[in-house]
């Protein structure tokens, strides 16, 4: 019998992808917030899935990292490829 795939919520995917971004870029929550024009406390709340992101804030996060906004809502396994590509294009 085949296992049924369990889809993570967009909020859970966003939280995991933000943590992956920070780990890869070696940014604190504060640094990610600065890069995106958002407060550290808001970034932390997103990572803890305590708040729903507004579409404008999702755009700010994506722009600050250098990816398309929808990538932040993909499952982490799929999103990581795009996140790593953005990281690879960052000036050293």
Backbone as numpy.savetxt, mean C-alpha at the origin, in Angstrom:
# Nx Ny Nz CAx CAy CAz Cx Cy Cz
-11.28 -32.94 -3.82 -12.12 -31.77 -3.82 -11.23 -30.52 -3.82
-11.50 -29.58 -4.71 -10.70 -28.37 -4.83 -11.02 -27.40 -3.71
-9.97 -26.72 -3.22 -10.17 -25.72 -2.18 -10.74 -24.46 -2.81
-11.63 -23.82 -2.10 -12.19 -22.56 -2.55 -11.25 -21.43 -2.12
-10.88 -20.58 -3.06 -10.00 -19.46 -2.75 -10.75 -18.44 -1.89
-10.09 -17.99 -0.86 -10.67 -17.00 0.02 -10.12 -15.63 -0.38
-11.00 -14.72 -0.72 -10.60 -13.37 -1.15 -10.49 -12.48 0.07
-9.34 -11.85 0.21 -9.13 -10.89 1.28 -9.87 -9.60 0.93
-10.33 -8.89 1.93 -10.99 -7.61 1.68 -9.98 -6.60 1.13
-10.49 -5.60 0.44 -9.61 -4.56 -0.10 -8.87 -3.84 1.01
-9.53 -3.67 2.14 -8.90 -2.97 3.27 -7.72 -3.79 3.80
-7.87 -5.10 3.89 -6.79 -5.97 4.35 -5.65 -5.99 3.33
-5.99 -6.03 2.05 -4.95 -5.99 1.01 -4.19 -4.68 1.05
-4.90 -3.56 1.21 -4.25 -2.26 1.29 -3.28 -2.22 2.46
-3.71 -2.70 3.61 -2.85 -2.70 4.80 -1.57 -3.51 4.55
-1.72 -4.68 3.98 -0.55 -5.53 3.71 0.36 -4.87 2.67
-0.23 -4.26 1.66 0.58 -3.62 0.62 1.31 -2.39 1.14
0.70 -1.64 2.03 1.39 -0.50 2.63 2.57 -0.95 3.47
2.39 -2.04 4.22 3.51 -2.58 5.00 4.62 -3.08 4.08
4.24 -3.69 2.95 5.25 -4.16 1.99 6.01 -2.99 1.38
5.30 -1.92 1.06 5.94 -0.71 0.53 6.95 -0.18 1.53
6.52 -0.05 2.77 7.42 0.51 3.79 8.63 -0.37 4.01
8.43 -1.67 4.01 9.55 -2.58 4.22 10.54 -2.50 3.06
10.03 -2.49 1.84 10.89 -2.47 0.67 11.64 -1.15 0.55
10.93 -0.04 0.77 11.55 1.27 0.66 12.31 1.67 1.93
12.15 0.84 2.97 12.75 1.12 4.29 12.29 2.47 4.83
10.98 2.68 4.76 10.35 3.89 5.26 9.58 3.60 6.54
9.57 4.54 7.42 8.69 4.49 8.58 7.30 4.92 8.13
6.32 4.79 9.00 4.99 5.30 8.69 5.06 6.81 8.45
5.89 7.48 9.22 6.03 8.92 9.06 6.60 9.27 7.69
7.62 8.55 7.25 8.23 8.81 5.95 7.23 8.54 4.82
6.48 7.45 4.91 5.46 7.18 3.90 4.45 8.31 3.87
4.03 8.76 5.03 3.10 9.88 5.10 3.66 11.13 4.45
4.92 11.43 4.73 5.56 12.60 4.13 5.63 12.49 2.61
5.97 11.31 2.12 6.06 11.09 0.68 4.70 11.26 -0.02
3.64 11.00 0.73 2.30 10.98 0.15 1.43 12.17 0.56
1.94 13.03 1.44 1.16 14.16 1.90 0.06 13.78 2.87
0.32 12.74 3.66 -0.65 12.25 4.65 0.01 12.20 6.02
-0.81 12.15 7.06 -0.28 12.09 8.42 0.12 10.66 8.79
1.14 10.56 9.62 1.61 9.25 10.09 0.50 8.48 10.78
-0.30 9.17 11.56 -1.38 8.49 12.29 -2.40 7.89 11.34
-2.64 8.55 10.22 -3.58 8.03 9.21 -2.99 6.79 8.54
-1.70 6.85 8.21 -1.03 5.69 7.61 -1.11 4.50 8.57
-0.86 4.75 9.85 -0.94 3.68 10.84 -2.34 3.10 10.95
-3.34 3.96 10.91 -4.73 3.50 10.98 -5.09 2.66 9.76
-4.57 3.04 8.59 -4.80 2.23 7.39 -4.15 0.86 7.52
-2.94 0.83 8.05 -2.23 -0.45 8.21 -2.90 -1.35 9.24
-3.60 -0.77 10.18 -4.33 -1.55 11.18 -5.77 -1.81 10.77
-6.13 -1.41 9.56 -7.47 -1.55 9.00 -8.54 -0.89 9.86
-8.19 0.19 10.51 -9.13 0.91 11.38 -9.98 1.92 10.63
-9.51 2.34 9.45 -10.25 3.33 8.67 -10.35 2.87 7.22
-11.36 3.37 6.54 -11.49 3.17 5.10 -10.82 4.34 4.41
-10.00 4.06 3.40 -9.35 5.18 2.71 -10.32 5.86 1.76
-10.21 7.17 1.67 -10.94 7.89 0.64 -10.20 7.73 -0.67
-10.89 7.90 -1.78 -10.28 7.71 -3.08 -9.15 8.71 -3.31
-9.30 9.95 -2.81 -8.23 10.94 -2.96 -6.98 10.52 -2.20
-7.16 9.94 -1.01 -6.02 9.48 -0.23 -5.37 8.25 -0.86
-6.17 7.40 -1.47 -5.62 6.25 -2.18 -4.75 6.73 -3.34
-5.23 7.77 -4.03 -4.43 8.36 -5.11 -3.13 8.96 -4.58
-3.17 9.62 -3.43 -1.96 10.21 -2.84 -0.95 9.12 -2.48
-1.44 8.04 -1.91 -0.55 6.93 -1.55 0.12 6.35 -2.81
-0.67 6.12 -3.82 -0.14 5.53 -5.05 0.87 6.46 -5.72
0.55 7.74 -5.79 1.46 8.71 -6.40 2.77 8.80 -5.63
2.67 8.80 -4.30 3.87 8.88 -3.48 4.80 7.69 -3.63
4.23 6.55 -3.98 5.02 5.33 -4.14 5.43 5.13 -5.60
4.64 5.67 -6.52 4.96 5.53 -7.93 4.27 4.37 -8.62
3.05 4.05 -8.15 2.28 2.98 -8.76 0.86 3.48 -9.03
0.08 2.69 -9.74 -1.32 3.02 -9.96 -2.13 2.68 -8.71
-3.16 3.47 -8.46 -3.93 3.33 -7.22 -4.53 1.93 -7.06
-5.02 1.35 -8.12 -5.67 0.04 -7.99 -4.71 -1.05 -7.52
-3.43 -0.87 -7.75 -2.44 -1.87 -7.33 -2.45 -2.03 -5.81
-2.70 -0.95 -5.09 -2.73 -1.02 -3.63 -3.88 -1.88 -3.11
-4.86 -2.15 -3.95 -6.01 -2.95 -3.52 -5.93 -4.39 -3.99
-4.92 -4.71 -4.78 -4.74 -6.08 -5.26 -4.24 -6.97 -4.12
-4.38 -8.27 -4.29 -3.82 -9.17 -3.28 -2.32 -8.93 -3.23
-1.73 -9.02 -2.04 -0.30 -8.72 -1.89 0.60 -9.53 -2.82
0.22 -10.76 -3.10 1.04 -11.60 -3.98 1.12 -11.00 -5.38
0.04 -10.41 -5.85 0.00 -9.80 -7.18 0.60 -8.40 -7.14
0.27 -7.64 -6.12 0.71 -6.25 -6.02 2.22 -6.12 -5.85
2.85 -7.09 -5.21 4.27 -6.97 -4.90 5.12 -6.77 -6.15
4.75 -7.39 -7.25 5.50 -7.23 -8.50 5.53 -5.76 -8.91
4.38 -5.10 -8.82 4.28 -3.69 -9.19 5.01 -2.80 -8.19
4.90 -3.13 -6.92 5.57 -2.36 -5.88 7.08 -2.46 -6.05
7.56 -3.68 -6.32 9.00 -3.87 -6.51 9.48 -3.11 -7.74
8.69 -3.09 -8.80 9.08 -2.34 -10.00 9.20 -0.85 -9.69
8.28 -0.31 -8.90 8.35 1.11 -8.51 9.59 1.35 -7.66
9.89 0.43 -6.76 11.08 0.55 -5.92 12.34 0.55 -6.79
12.38 -0.31 -7.79 13.56 -0.43 -8.66 13.80 0.83 -9.47
12.77 1.62 -9.71 12.90 2.84 -10.49 13.24 4.06 -9.65
13.28 3.90 -8.33 13.62 5.01 -7.44 15.09 5.38 -7.62
15.40 6.69 -7.59 16.82 7.07 -7.66 17.57 6.57 -6.43
18.74 6.11 -6.64 19.54 5.55 -5.54 20.30 6.63 -4.82
